[in-house]
Amino acid sequence: MKRLAPLVAAALAISACGGSASIPALPTPQVITGGDGPTGDLAYVSGGWATDWSTRTIDLEELRIGIQVIPIRDRIPPIDNPEFAPVSEAGWSEPEPGLLLVLGDTARFYPLAMLIVHEIVNDEFEGRPVLVTYCPLCNSALVFDPVVNGQRLRFGTSGLLRNSDLVMWDDATESLWQQIGGEGLVGAYAGHRLDVIPSAIVSWGDFKAGYPDGVVLAPPGRPASSYGRNPYVRYTSRSAPIPGFFDSTILDERYPALERTVGVTVNGHDKAYPFSVVQANGAVNDLVAGVPVVVLWSPGTADALDSPVTADGVDVGAALAFDRRIEGEPLEFVPAGNGQFTDDRTGSTWNVLGQAVDGELAGARLEPVVHTNEFWFAWAAFHPNGEVFGP
């Protein structure tokens, strides 16, 4: 096996793989055609790929090699045709973090302990294809609709990174896609964007309490005991992203680089809510692109990227964003302690999942808005014109 550039070897010591008026989101990426293909190590690791390198939205120099074993594609193995188990049959610890996906009356939990290992799940939800993704280096968990131009795409890990974030590939055109934002970067689908499906990172305890009839991702042909070890020990204790995977000259220093951030996107507008701000308020009632939203914070969710065991990480809590309207009327929320909240109109009690659990509105559920929980450095890099909610 050829030895890659020194920066890759050094970086892989850790890696296994109220605000102002709304500002418009970034314009549709400009597609560049022509030019030379990859050179150097990138040309070597992509040898044999059918990717159309002449069609792209980025400079190929922005791509970094995140895997040092050839072949790099799908070296981090996605899960295809996943299976699920009832909540009652799973034994995850209460603070274990995972991706929550709710479609209709059905809820699924994808433990980060498993997503750290696989990063991508090509799934189907009651007949609807869904693409579940997680990038540990950015702590970004996103779900997409994988149907493009009427064709369902199967996605894998390319072994490449951009701004420290997972770059995916599809096996129909071998185009490269950015995980944060779902943008086609290189190839036949350069300039396309995958539609985002709202999801969130929550604890196993909150999930099973809020969705006792939900299901959890089952280990794909390997024992459950093989999951739960964190290969990124003390990653969130770093003061900066891993050198070589992120351009330090674009680091936004308004907040610590690895502070978790709720990134809300409404009607093409992007706004960030740093966890420290949301935690200090408990509930943030705001407007984004004219839509009333609320960001709720509750304790009890472990940092999967801190301790050697994902469930043993420090309590960073969970922060979720919702449209705060019920029957068209906006509510104002205030924290009520013990991870619960009350609304100003009826005094009903709500949990961090946006469910009314007591009072006049018991049984009601807030609709989530598209939001993420990535690290501050990643949100700022991909949304340089976005708003930031401040104290």
Helices and strands as residue ranges (DSSP letters): H 6-11, E 32-33, H 40-45, E 55-56, G 60-62, E 64-65, E 79-80, E 84-86, G 87-89, E 97-103, E 106-111, H 112-118, E 120-125, E 128-135, E 140-145, E 147-148, E 151-152, E 155-162, E 165-170, E 176-178, E 184-186, E 195-197, E 200-203, H 204-210, E 215-217, G 224-226, G 235-237, G 248-250, E 261-266, E 269-274, H 275-281, E 283-288, E 291-298, G 310-312, E 318-323, E 325-326, E 329-330, E 333-337, E 340-343, E 349-351, E 356-358, E 367-368, E 370-372, H 376-382, E 387-388
